[in-house]
Amino acid sequence: MREAGRLPSSEREVASMLRAVRLLREEGLLDWTGGALSVRTDDGPLVTRGGSARAFWELTAEDVILCPPRQSPSTRRGWRPPVGMEVHHAIYSLFPACGAVLHSHAGTAYVASCLSSGLRGLPPLEPIGEVPVLGRPAVHSGVGGTEARASRERCVLIPELAALAAERGNVLREHGLAFMDHAHGVYVLASNVDGALTEMARVEAGARVWLAALHADGGGQGRYA
């Protein structure tokens, strides 16, 4: 089994990812503390490398790695996959029409991911529809850390993703789909990178409207889960 690494023949995909990251950064749809963009290829997902410094979003082609499931990613320059790569792999397996996945800690959407109700019925989200919150533990323990989060993803989030795929996976043939990872931002699924950009903008705009409406209504629907 060959070791995974960057895919030299995927210059077009890498260029589209770098352009997307630049646009996301310019529009304030990324946060320095985390996130990732991946694209499906025949050899496995290309993904932006892990890391949380400002330089993480000032990317070059060297910052995009090939990370097929069940293979070791490239160790060139010490790069590693982003936290949550297992979720990207699960999405590509469960949603055959998905060509790109964007995980963002965009400010307002990140706040919304910490609440219990998700985004429902907001015109700015059409046609993407409801953005549910997945991965909520039965009791919020407040325990963090990479290992605890990875365990929650495997035991809670990914099974819920399978249910979402069965219920709404077909919509990806027409438009994007999004969900919030409890207290960990938002994931946007689309057929391509441009679609992921559009839907991320919809989610962040919808989150702003939603939180403003909660505030005006006294916050009754925004209980922390």
N, C-alpha and C positions, 0 to 999 in steps of 0.2 A: 504494500500500500504506500503510495508516494506521499511525501509530506506536503501539506498545503502551503501555498505561498501566493504572492501576487500573480495575477494572470496577465502576462505580457500582451496577449492578443485582445484584451478587453479595453483598449484605450478609449473607445467611444463611451462605454459604460462609466469608466473612471472619470472622464471629462464631464459627463452629465452629473455625476455625484458631486464633483468639486464645484460646478456651477450652482447646483442646488444648495450646497452648504453656504456658499457665498451669499446667495439670495436670502436664505433663511436667517443668516447672521445680520444682514442689512435690515431685515424687517423685524428684528427682535424676537424671532421665533425659536431661538436656541438659548440655552443657558450654559454658563461655563462649567457647571457642576456635573454635567452628564448628558447622555443621549447618544444616538447612533443612527446612521442611515445605511441601509443595505439594499442590494439589488440582486435579483435572481439571475444566475447564469447557468449554462449547462454543466459547469464544473462545481457548482455550489455558490452560496452567496458571497458577493463582494461586499465588504463592510468597512466603515470608518473605524480606525483603531480605537482601543480603549485609552482612557486618560481623562483628566479633569482640569488641566491647566488651561489658561487662555489660548495657548498655542494649539490646543486640540482642535479648535475650529478654524485655524489658519492653516488649512491643509494643502499638501501637495500629493502627487500620485503615490509617493512613498508611504503615505498615511492610509492607504486603502489596501486591505489584505483580503486574500481569498480564504474563506473559512467554511469548508464543507462539513456537514455533520459527521461526527465520530472520527474526525481526523484532527491532528494537532495543527494549529495555525502556524504561520511562519514565525520564526523567532528572530528574523532579521532586525537588527537594531533594537532588539528587546521589545518590539511591539507585541501587543496582546489584543485579543478580541475585546469588545466592550462588555461591560456587565449586562447581562440579559441576552447574550447571544443565543442561549438555549431557547428563549422565547421567539427570536427571529426564525430559528430552525423549525420550531413547532408551527409557526404561522405558515411558512412555505410548504410544510407537509400537509397541513389541514386545509389550506386555501389554495387550490391549484391555479386559480386565476390571478393570484397575487404576484406582482412583478417587482414591487418595491415596498419596503417597510421603513417608516420613520418613527423613531422614538425620541420624544422631546420633553424637556423640562421647562417649556415655555411658561412664563410667569403665571398668568391667570389660569391656564389649563392645569398647571401643577397644583395650584391652590384647590381647584375644583376636584382634582383626583383625591384629595384628602377628605372629601365630603362623601356622604352616603348615597346620594340620589342620582348622580350622573346627570347628563344633559338631555332633556326631553322636550320635544315639540317647539323648538325655536326656529323661526324663519331663517336666520342666518345659517343654520345647519342643513337646510334643504339643498340637495337631495340626500345628504349623508344620513339624515335621520337621527335617531337616538344615539347617544354616546354613553354606554353603560360603564359603571365602575366594576371591574373584575378584580379578583385576587384578595378580597377582604377576608382576613382571618375571622373565625367565629367570634373571638374576643380580641380586641385590639390590645396587644401586649406591650407595645412600645419598644420591643426588642428589635434592634437594627443589625447592621453589619452585613457583609457580603454573603456569608454562609447562610444566615437566617433568611435573607432575601431569596437566595437560590433555592433553598428548601421550600419556601412558600410558592415560588414560581412552579416548581415541579408538582407539588402536592395540591395546590389550590388554583393558581392562575391557568396553567395549561389545560387541566380538565375543563375549566369553564370556557376556555377558548374553543375546545372541541364542541361544546354545546352551542356556542355562538356560530361556529362554522356550519353546523347542521341547520341552524335556524336562518342564518342570513348570508351564508357564504356565497350564494348565487348573485348577490347584488354587485359583487366586484366585476361582473361582466358589463355593468352599466355605469357604476360610479364607485367612489371610495367607501371605506368603512373605517370606523375608529372605535377604540375603547380606551378607558383610563385604567392604568395599573394602580391599584390603591396606594395612595401616598407616594407614588413614583412616576407621575407624569402621564403622558398620553402616547399611545401607539396609533399610527395611521397606516392603513393598508390600501394600496392602489395598484392598478395594472402597470404603472410606470412612475418614474421619478417626478415628472411634471404633475401627475395626478396627486401624488403624495404632498407636494408643495401646496396645491390648491386646497386639499382637504385639511391640512394643518392650519392654514389661514382661517378656514371656516370654523374649526374647533376653537381656536383661540378667540376669534371674534364672538362666537356663541357663548363661550365661557364668560367673557366680559359682560355680555347682556344678562346672562343667567345670574351671575353673582350680584350685579346691580339690582336685578329684580328681587333676589332674596333679601338684600339689604332693605329695599323699600317695603318689603312684606314682613319685616321683623325677623328674618332668618329662620322661619319655622321649618323650612324644607332642607336646611343645610347642616343638619346634625353630623358631627364627626363620627365616623363608623369605627 
